[in-house]
């Protein structure tokens, strides 16, 4: 089934994030094995690479199935992880998997620290980084410690949780303590690990991110800086669209590398910042570590093919220098970008001046993920119409 003399890229998690990695590697004809539990996810529908179904990306069965798969490959593949749940499983079971593949991971304790808001606060304080004042909440009684915070604030999970994600928003912007207590009371039984953070003034366009790949000897191998244009839900959600941010690249790369050096982190990572328009200060919001981020394809469409750089790094081949494209390309997720545009009323001609929009799903040479999404949305609308007519 798999070639014995080929170094594959093994991609774990084929959502929209994974689709971007698949297309980035396909540009250079990298052989790929795509691993997911759902054959209908965008990356699995791509015409590139071979698909490999597993039972789940979220339980220990994944490790058993990955180990069986890796033993079939004569040359250790380069591993790309796109989601936090499988990353944690792989890190916890690294003694079983890492000898059979190529991926640059920090120590597990470092990874755990960088996945928790409390750990991030500790590292930020060690660096002297500007960070919004934060309080950690584990019980309803902890809300009594919020007196020193200035409202508005944002309430969000202290760590990623599947159960939390099923029931609650990514974050809640709250204007007073009276708004906080009912939310905490509802969330704590599901996730007794929350943070309250002072809200930094500004728009979606004041949120910046820097993605880096740091090599084994702490060398900066590749980097890219961008900023959000729209987010969903507004104003606390994930990226709906983003674009390059060259003006702040040098400054934010330094801040990002300083943070990761203090954390003793190596490999693929990124840091999100929010710029306070009142003083121009960049506040560290959160890092993403050892996996690709949702909007990671923004690097590729702007000339910095970071997934391919990582693949070449692990094959010990010479890495060809890459330069930013002269034109700016914006990456957007079509559904949430439309919702955000309708909610804010900001027209494209104001937001995307001098920037060409690239749909995260649609590519002429790889149309199936986009066609499937269109079909899915049309069927959903048809069901709603049918229910109204029958009702």
C-alpha positions as CSV (number, residue, x, y, z in Angstrom):
1,X,0.0,0.0,0.0
2,X,2.8,2.4,0.9
3,X,6.1,2.8,-0.9
4,X,9.1,1.4,0.9
5,X,11.6,4.0,-0.2
6,X,9.5,7.1,0.3
7,X,9.6,9.7,3.1
8,X,5.9,10.6,3.6
9,X,4.4,13.6,5.3
10,X,1.9,12.2,7.8
11,X,-0.8,14.7,8.6
12,X,-3.0,14.2,11.7
13,X,-6.4,16.0,11.6
14,X,-7.8,17.0,8.2
15,X,-10.1,19.9,9.0
16,X,-9.7,23.2,7.2
17,X,-6.4,23.5,8.9
18,X,-5.2,20.2,7.6
19,X,-6.4,21.0,4.1
20,X,-4.1,23.9,4.0
21,X,-1.1,21.7,4.9
22,X,-2.1,19.2,2.3
23,X,-2.2,21.8,-0.5
24,X,1.0,23.4,0.7
25,X,3.0,20.1,0.5
26,X,1.2,19.2,-2.8
27,X,2.8,22.3,-4.4
28,X,6.1,20.4,-4.1
29,X,4.8,16.9,-4.8
30,X,5.5,15.7,-1.3
31,X,3.9,12.2,-0.8
32,X,1.3,12.4,2.0
33,X,-0.7,10.1,4.3
34,X,-3.8,11.9,5.7
35,X,-5.1,10.5,9.0
36,X,-8.6,11.3,10.4
37,X,-11.6,9.5,11.8
38,X,-14.0,11.2,9.3
39,X,-13.7,10.7,5.6
40,X,-15.7,13.8,4.8
41,X,-13.5,16.4,6.4
42,X,-12.1,18.9,3.9
43,X,-8.5,17.6,3.8
44,X,-9.7,14.0,3.4
45,X,-11.7,15.1,0.3
46,X,-8.7,16.7,-1.3
47,X,-7.4,14.9,-4.4
48,X,-3.8,15.0,-2.9
49,X,-2.3,12.3,-0.7
50,X,-3.5,8.9,0.5
51,X,-6.3,8.7,3.2
52,X,-6.0,6.6,6.3
53,X,-9.1,6.3,8.6
54,X,-8.7,5.8,12.3
55,X,-11.3,5.2,15.0
56,X,-10.8,8.5,16.8
57,X,-8.4,11.4,17.1
58,X,-9.3,11.9,20.8
59,X,-8.6,8.6,22.6
60,X,-5.8,6.2,23.1
61,X,-6.8,4.0,20.2
62,X,-5.2,6.7,18.0
63,X,-1.8,5.8,19.4
64,X,-2.2,2.1,18.7
65,X,-3.3,2.8,15.1
66,X,-0.5,5.3,14.5
67,X,2.0,2.9,15.8
68,X,0.8,0.1,13.5
69,X,0.8,2.6,10.5
70,X,4.3,3.8,11.3
71,X,5.7,0.3,11.4
72,X,4.6,-0.2,7.8
73,X,6.8,2.7,6.7
74,X,10.5,1.9,6.1
75,X,11.5,5.6,6.2
76,X,10.2,7.6,9.2
77,X,7.6,10.1,7.9
78,X,7.5,13.8,8.9
79,X,4.6,14.3,11.3
80,X,2.3,17.3,11.1
81,X,-0.4,17.7,13.8
82,X,-3.2,20.1,13.3
83,X,-5.3,19.7,16.4
84,X,-4.7,19.8,20.2
85,X,-6.3,16.5,21.2
86,X,-4.1,14.3,19.1
87,X,-1.1,16.4,19.9
88,X,-1.6,15.7,23.6
89,X,-2.0,12.0,23.0
90,X,1.2,11.9,20.8
91,X,3.2,13.9,23.4
92,X,2.0,11.7,26.3
93,X,3.0,8.6,24.3
94,X,6.1,9.9,22.7
95,X,8.2,6.9,23.7
96,X,6.0,4.7,21.4
97,X,5.8,7.1,18.4
98,X,8.7,9.4,18.2
99,X,11.3,6.8,17.3
100,X,9.2,5.9,14.3
101,X,8.6,9.5,12.9
102,X,10.2,12.9,12.5
103,X,8.7,15.8,14.6
104,X,10.4,18.4,16.7
105,X,8.7,18.6,20.1
106,X,9.7,20.2,23.4
107,X,9.7,18.3,26.6
108,X,6.2,17.2,27.6
109,X,6.2,19.4,30.7
110,X,7.0,22.4,28.5
111,X,4.1,21.5,26.2
112,X,1.7,21.2,29.1
113,X,2.8,24.5,30.5
114,X,2.3,26.3,27.2
115,X,-1.2,24.7,26.8
116,X,-2.4,26.2,30.1
117,X,-3.2,29.9,30.7
118,X,-1.5,29.7,34.1
119,X,1.7,28.4,32.6
120,X,1.6,31.1,29.9
121,X,1.3,33.7,32.6
122,X,4.3,32.3,34.4
123,X,6.5,32.4,31.3
124,X,5.2,35.9,30.4
125,X,6.1,37.2,33.9
126,X,9.6,35.7,33.6
127,X,10.1,37.6,30.3
128,X,8.6,40.8,31.6
129,X,6.1,40.7,28.7
130,X,3.1,43.1,28.6
131,X,0.1,40.9,29.3
132,X,-3.5,41.8,30.3
133,X,-4.1,41.4,34.1
134,X,-5.5,37.9,34.6
135,X,-7.3,36.0,37.4
136,X,-7.7,32.2,37.4
137,X,-11.0,30.7,38.5
138,X,-11.6,27.2,39.7
139,X,-14.7,27.7,41.9
140,X,-17.6,30.2,42.1
141,X,-16.0,31.5,45.3
142,X,-12.9,32.7,43.3
143,X,-15.1,35.4,41.7
144,X,-14.5,37.3,45.0
145,X,-10.9,37.9,43.8
146,X,-12.0,39.9,40.8
147,X,-12.2,43.3,42.5
148,X,-8.8,44.4,41.2
149,X,-9.8,43.9,37.5
150,X,-11.0,46.7,35.3
151,X,-14.1,45.8,33.3
152,X,-14.8,45.0,30.5
153,X,-13.1,41.6,30.8
154,X,-13.1,38.4,28.8
155,X,-13.9,35.1,30.4
156,X,-12.5,32.0,28.7
157,X,-11.3,28.5,29.4
158,X,-7.9,28.0,31.1
159,X,-7.1,25.1,28.9
160,X,-8.7,23.5,25.8
161,X,-11.6,21.2,26.6
162,X,-13.8,19.2,24.2
163,X,-16.7,19.2,26.6
164,X,-16.4,23.0,27.1
165,X,-16.3,23.5,23.3
166,X,-19.5,21.5,22.8
167,X,-21.5,23.8,25.2
168,X,-19.9,27.2,25.4
169,X,-18.4,30.0,23.3
170,X,-14.7,30.4,22.8
171,X,-14.9,33.4,25.1
172,X,-17.4,35.8,26.8
173,X,-16.9,39.6,26.9
174,X,-18.4,40.7,30.2
175,X,-19.1,44.3,31.4
176,X,-19.6,43.6,35.1
177,X,-19.2,41.1,38.0
178,X,-23.0,40.5,37.8
179,X,-22.5,39.1,34.3
180,X,-19.6,36.9,35.4
181,X,-21.2,34.9,38.2
182,X,-24.0,33.2,36.3
183,X,-21.5,32.2,33.6
184,X,-19.0,30.8,36.0
185,X,-21.7,29.0,37.9
186,X,-22.8,27.3,34.7
187,X,-19.3,26.5,33.3
188,X,-17.4,25.4,36.4
189,X,-19.1,21.9,36.7
190,X,-18.0,21.3,33.1
191,X,-14.5,22.9,33.3
192,X,-13.2,24.0,36.7
193,X,-10.4,25.9,35.0
194,X,-11.3,29.4,33.8
195,X,-9.5,32.7,33.4
196,X,-10.8,36.3,33.6
197,X,-8.6,38.8,31.7
198,X,-8.9,42.5,31.3
199,X,-10.2,43.4,27.9
200,X,-7.7,45.3,25.6
201,X,-9.4,48.0,23.6
202,X,-9.2,47.7,19.8
203,X,-10.8,46.0,16.8
204,X,-10.3,42.6,15.2
205,X,-7.6,44.3,13.0
206,X,-5.6,45.0,16.1
207,X,-5.0,41.3,16.7
208,X,-1.7,40.1,15.3
209,X,0.0,36.7,15.2
210,X,3.5,35.5,14.4
211,X,4.2,31.9,13.3
212,X,7.8,30.5,13.7
213,X,9.7,27.3,13.3
214,X,12.6,27.0,15.7
215,X,15.2,24.4,15.0
216,X,17.1,22.0,17.3
217,X,19.8,24.5,18.0
218,X,17.4,27.3,18.8
219,X,17.9,28.8,15.3
220,X,15.0,30.6,13.6
221,X,14.3,28.5,10.5
222,X,11.2,30.3,9.2
223,X,8.8,33.0,10.3
224,X,5.7,34.9,9.2
225,X,3.6,37.7,10.8
226,X,-0.1,38.4,10.0
227,X,-3.1,40.1,11.5
228,X,-6.8,39.3,11.7
229,X,-9.2,41.2,9.6
230,X,-12.4,39.6,10.7
231,X,-13.2,37.1,13.6
232,X,-16.2,35.1,14.5
233,X,-17.9,35.3,16.9
234,X,-17.3,39.0,17.2
235,X,-15.2,40.2,19.1
236,X,-13.8,37.1,20.8
237,X,-13.8,34.4,18.2
238,X,-11.4,32.6,15.9
239,X,-10.0,33.9,12.6
240,X,-12.5,34.4,9.8
241,X,-10.0,36.3,7.6
242,X,-6.4,37.5,8.0
243,X,-3.6,39.2,6.0
244,X,0.1,39.8,6.2
245,X,1.4,42.3,8.6
246,X,4.9,43.1,7.4
247,X,5.2,46.5,9.2
248,X,5.5,44.7,12.6
249,X,7.2,41.5,11.5
250,X,10.6,42.2,12.9
251,X,9.3,43.4,16.3
252,X,6.8,40.5,16.8
253,X,9.3,37.9,15.6
254,X,11.6,39.0,18.3
255,X,8.9,39.0,21.0
256,X,7.8,35.5,19.9
257,X,11.3,34.1,19.9
258,X,12.0,35.7,23.3
259,X,8.9,34.1,24.7
260,X,9.7,30.6,23.3
261,X,13.3,30.8,24.4
262,X,12.1,31.5,28.0
263,X,9.8,28.5,27.7
264,X,12.6,26.3,26.3
265,X,10.4,25.6,23.3
266,X,11.6,24.2,19.9
267,X,9.6,23.3,16.8
268,X,6.5,24.9,15.2
269,X,4.7,27.5,17.2
270,X,2.9,30.8,17.1
271,X,1.9,33.6,19.4
272,X,-1.1,35.9,19.2
273,X,-0.9,39.5,20.3
274,X,-3.3,42.4,20.6
275,X,-2.1,45.9,19.9
276,X,-3.7,48.5,22.1
277,X,-4.4,51.5,19.8
278,X,-4.1,53.9,22.8
279,X,-0.4,53.3,23.4
280,X,0.7,51.0,20.6
281,X,1.7,48.3,23.1
282,X,1.5,44.7,22.0
283,X,0.0,42.4,24.6
284,X,0.6,38.7,24.5
285,X,-2.7,36.8,24.3
286,X,-1.9,33.2,23.8
287,X,0.5,30.8,22.0
288,X,-0.2,27.8,19.7
289,X,2.5,25.2,20.1
290,X,3.7,22.1,18.2
291,X,0.8,22.1,15.7
292,X,-0.4,24.2,12.8
293,X,-2.9,26.9,13.5
294,X,-6.3,27.4,11.8
295,X,-5.1,30.1,9.5
296,X,-1.6,28.6,8.9
297,X,-2.2,28.6,5.1
298,X,-1.8,32.4,5.1
299,X,2.0,31.8,5.1
300,X,1.8,29.6,2.0
301,X,-0.3,31.9,-0.2
302,X,2.1,34.8,0.6
303,X,5.2,33.0,-0.5
304,X,6.5,31.4,2.8
305,X,5.6,27.7,2.5
306,X,6.3,26.8,6.1
307,X,5.0,23.2,5.9
308,X,7.4,22.5,3.1
309,X,10.3,24.2,5.0
310,X,9.5,21.9,8.0
311,X,9.4,18.8,5.7
312,X,12.8,19.7,4.2
313,X,14.3,20.5,7.6
314,X,13.5,16.9,8.8
315,X,14.8,15.3,5.6
316,X,18.1,17.2,6.1
317,X,17.8,18.7,2.6
318,X,18.9,22.2,1.8
319,X,16.1,24.6,2.6
320,X,15.7,27.0,-0.3
321,X,15.3,30.6,0.8
322,X,11.7,31.9,0.5
323,X,10.6,35.4,0.2
324,X,7.3,37.1,0.7
325,X,5.2,37.7,-2.4
326,X,5.1,41.3,-3.6
327,X,1.3,41.3,-3.6
328,X,-0.6,40.8,-0.3
329,X,-3.0,37.9,-0.2
330,X,-5.7,37.6,2.5
331,X,-6.9,34.1,3.6
332,X,-10.6,33.8,4.5
333,X,-13.0,31.1,5.7
334,X,-16.1,31.7,3.6
335,X,-19.0,31.1,6.0
336,X,-17.7,32.8,9.2
337,X,-16.2,35.7,7.1
338,X,-19.6,36.4,5.6
339,X,-21.3,36.3,9.1
340,X,-18.7,38.7,10.4
341,X,-19.1,41.1,7.5
342,X,-22.8,41.1,7.9
343,X,-22.5,41.7,11.7
344,X,-20.0,44.5,11.5
345,X,-21.3,46.2,8.3
346,X,-17.7,46.9,7.3
347,X,-17.5,46.4,3.5
348,X,-14.7,44.5,1.8
349,X,-13.5,47.6,-0.1
350,X,-12.5,49.2,3.1
351,X,-11.0,46.1,4.8
352,X,-9.2,44.5,2.0
353,X,-7.7,47.5,0.2
354,X,-4.6,46.4,-1.7
355,X,-5.2,42.8,-0.8
356,X,-6.5,39.9,-2.9
357,X,-8.8,37.5,-1.1
358,X,-8.1,33.7,-1.3
359,X,-10.9,31.3,-0.3
360,X,-9.7,28.7,2.2
361,X,-11.8,26.0,0.6
362,X,-11.8,26.8,-3.1
363,X,-9.0,25.9,-5.6
364,X,-9.6,25.2,-9.3
365,X,-7.1,22.3,-9.2
366,X,-8.6,20.8,-6.1
367,X,-12.4,21.6,-6.1
368,X,-13.9,18.7,-4.1
369,X,-13.6,20.2,-0.6
370,X,-15.4,23.4,-1.8
371,X,-18.1,21.5,-3.8
372,X,-18.8,19.2,-0.8
373,X,-19.2,22.3,1.5
374,X,-21.6,24.0,-1.0
375,X,-23.7,20.8,-1.3
376,X,-23.8,20.4,2.5
377,X,-25.0,24.0,2.9
378,X,-27.7,23.7,0.2
379,X,-29.0,20.5,1.8
380,X,-29.2,22.2,5.2
381,X,-31.2,25.1,3.7
382,X,-33.5,22.6,1.9
383,X,-34.2,20.9,5.2
384,X,-35.1,24.2,6.8
385,X,-37.4,25.1,4.0
386,X,-39.0,21.6,4.1
387,X,-39.6,21.9,7.8
388,X,-41.2,25.3,7.4
389,X,-43.5,24.1,4.6
390,X,-44.5,20.9,6.5
391,X,-45.0,22.9,9.7
